Amino acid sequence: MSTVICPNCKASNVRRSQSHGFRERLLIMFNRKAFRCRDRGWRGLLLAPGERSTRATKQQSYVFAVILGTIMFELIVVFNFCSDQVEEIAGALLGNPK
């Protein structure tokens, strides 16, 4: 594994840190890992060096496809709901209620 450099102080005295919270655990699927600088105390998420694999790439693709599909489904539902509402409001304003 290659050396991780602290983005704050540029030191190489960086170690892995435990993940905290749902956000950090979710980012593990995207090869983001929690690191802590032993010199200055900086803590943050970085791309884990040398850990890029086809498995991670497939996971990212699946997650992206699910998120994109969910957003598209929600947009279709919202658009259909809103178009009915617009027709009702326009009909009421123009004096042609359904």
LOMARKOL-624945 format. One record per residue (C-alpha): residue number from 0; x, y, z. Coordinates in steps of 0.001 Angstrom, whole numbers. Example, Ala and Ser with C-alpha at 12.3 -4.5 7.8 and 13.67 -1.06 7.14 Angstrom:
n: 0 | c1: 12300 | c2: -4500 | c3: 7800
n: 1 | c1: 13670 | c2: -1060 | c3: 7140
***
This chain:
n: 0 | c1: 0 | c2: 0 | c3: 0
n: 1 | c1: 1369 | c2: 3410 | c3: -922
n: 2 | c1: 1863 | c2: 6171 | c3: 1608
n: 3 | c1: -1018 | c2: 8507 | c3: 2406
n: 4 | c1: -141 | c2: 12197 | c3: 2622
n: 5 | c1: -2051 | c2: 14574 | c3: 4891
n: 6 | c1: -3723 | c2: 17238 | c3: 2710
n: 7 | c1: -3444 | c2: 19733 | c3: 5562
n: 8 | c1: 240 | c2: 19617 | c3: 6528
n: 9 | c1: 1670 | c2: 17324 | c3: 3775
n: 10 | c1: 3116 | c2: 14933 | c3: 6378
n: 11 | c1: 3187 | c2: 11200 | c3: 5763
n: 12 | c1: 2433 | c2: 10366 | c3: 9403
n: 13 | c1: -1170 | c2: 9402 | c3: 8616
n: 14 | c1: -3082 | c2: 6376 | c3: 9851
n: 15 | c1: -6470 | c2: 4851 | c3: 9165
n: 16 | c1: -9260 | c2: 6048 | c3: 11414
n: 17 | c1: -12546 | c2: 4427 | c3: 12330
n: 18 | c1: -15575 | c2: 5380 | c3: 10263
n: 19 | c1: -18124 | c2: 7503 | c3: 12091
n: 20 | c1: -21740 | c2: 7723 | c3: 11047
n: 21 | c1: -23821 | c2: 6562 | c3: 8134
n: 22 | c1: -22223 | c2: 8953 | c3: 5592
n: 23 | c1: -18722 | c2: 7633 | c3: 6149
n: 24 | c1: -19871 | c2: 4028 | c3: 6076
n: 25 | c1: -21677 | c2: 4703 | c3: 2804
n: 26 | c1: -18552 | c2: 6274 | c3: 1277
n: 27 | c1: -16599 | c2: 3080 | c3: 1974
n: 28 | c1: -18330 | c2: 1652 | c3: -1101
n: 29 | c1: -16641 | c2: 4401 | c3: -3132
n: 30 | c1: -13157 | c2: 3652 | c3: -1763
n: 31 | c1: -13197 | c2: 6656 | c3: 537
n: 32 | c1: -11573 | c2: 5816 | c3: 3854
n: 33 | c1: -11211 | c2: 7788 | c3: 7061
n: 34 | c1: -7661 | c2: 8879 | c3: 7899
n: 35 | c1: -6119 | c2: 10863 | c3: 10734
n: 36 | c1: -2863 | c2: 12839 | c3: 10740
n: 37 | c1: -776 | c2: 12006 | c3: 13781
n: 38 | c1: 1189 | c2: 15263 | c3: 13530
n: 39 | c1: -1589 | c2: 17862 | c3: 13329
n: 40 | c1: -4722 | c2: 15880 | c3: 14217
n: 41 | c1: -6431 | c2: 16446 | c3: 10862
n: 42 | c1: -9136 | c2: 13866 | c3: 10182
n: 43 | c1: -10975 | c2: 13328 | c3: 6946
n: 44 | c1: -11939 | c2: 11055 | c3: 4105
n: 45 | c1: -9517 | c2: 10284 | c3: 1314
n: 46 | c1: -9426 | c2: 7957 | c3: -1635
n: 47 | c1: -7715 | c2: 4844 | c3: -349
n: 48 | c1: -4472 | c2: 4389 | c3: -2304
n: 49 | c1: -3892 | c2: 1157 | c3: -4149
n: 50 | c1: -7293 | c2: -301 | c3: -3295
n: 51 | c1: -9085 | c2: 355 | c3: -6566
n: 52 | c1: -10553 | c2: -2895 | c3: -7778
n: 53 | c1: -13092 | c2: -4112 | c3: -10289
n: 54 | c1: -15327 | c2: -5137 | c3: -7387
n: 55 | c1: -15437 | c2: -1547 | c3: -6132
n: 56 | c1: -16069 | c2: -277 | c3: -9641
n: 57 | c1: -18996 | c2: -2690 | c3: -10033
n: 58 | c1: -20416 | c2: -1624 | c3: -6674
n: 59 | c1: -20181 | c2: 2009 | c3: -7714
n: 60 | c1: -21953 | c2: 1232 | c3: -10978
n: 61 | c1: -24768 | c2: -596 | c3: -9208
n: 62 | c1: -25224 | c2: 2138 | c3: -6618
n: 63 | c1: -25194 | c2: 4813 | c3: -9309
n: 64 | c1: -27749 | c2: 2880 | c3: -11404
n: 65 | c1: -30072 | c2: 2444 | c3: -8411
n: 66 | c1: -29825 | c2: 6105 | c3: -7447
n: 67 | c1: -30357 | c2: 7266 | c3: -11032
n: 68 | c1: -33302 | c2: 4907 | c3: -11489
n: 69 | c1: -34895 | c2: 6120 | c3: -8256
n: 70 | c1: -34509 | c2: 9763 | c3: -9264
n: 71 | c1: -35989 | c2: 9107 | c3: -12700
n: 72 | c1: -38937 | c2: 7218 | c3: -11182
n: 73 | c1: -39596 | c2: 10039 | c3: -8721
n: 74 | c1: -39444 | c2: 12639 | c3: -11499
n: 75 | c1: -41951 | c2: 10690 | c3: -13572
n: 76 | c1: -44316 | c2: 10364 | c3: -10601
n: 77 | c1: -43983 | c2: 14045 | c3: -9691
n: 78 | c1: -44443 | c2: 15141 | c3: -13295
n: 79 | c1: -47592 | c2: 13048 | c3: -13689
n: 80 | c1: -48999 | c2: 14300 | c3: -10395
n: 81 | c1: -48231 | c2: 17920 | c3: -11191
n: 82 | c1: -49642 | c2: 17773 | c3: -14729
n: 83 | c1: -53016 | c2: 16606 | c3: -13342
n: 84 | c1: -52985 | c2: 19384 | c3: -10781
n: 85 | c1: -52140 | c2: 22001 | c3: -13424
n: 86 | c1: -55050 | c2: 20842 | c3: -15610
n: 87 | c1: -57460 | c2: 21059 | c3: -12664
n: 88 | c1: -56281 | c2: 24518 | c3: -11666
n: 89 | c1: -56379 | c2: 25770 | c3: -15251
n: 90 | c1: -59880 | c2: 24348 | c3: -15723
n: 91 | c1: -61112 | c2: 26008 | c3: -12539
n: 92 | c1: -59588 | c2: 29354 | c3: -13484
n: 93 | c1: -61016 | c2: 29234 | c3: -16989
n: 94 | c1: -64440 | c2: 28184 | c3: -15768
n: 95 | c1: -64305 | c2: 24645 | c3: -17162
n: 96 | c1: -64109 | c2: 22409 | c3: -14084
n: 97 | c1: -64032 | c2: 18682 | c3: -14622
***
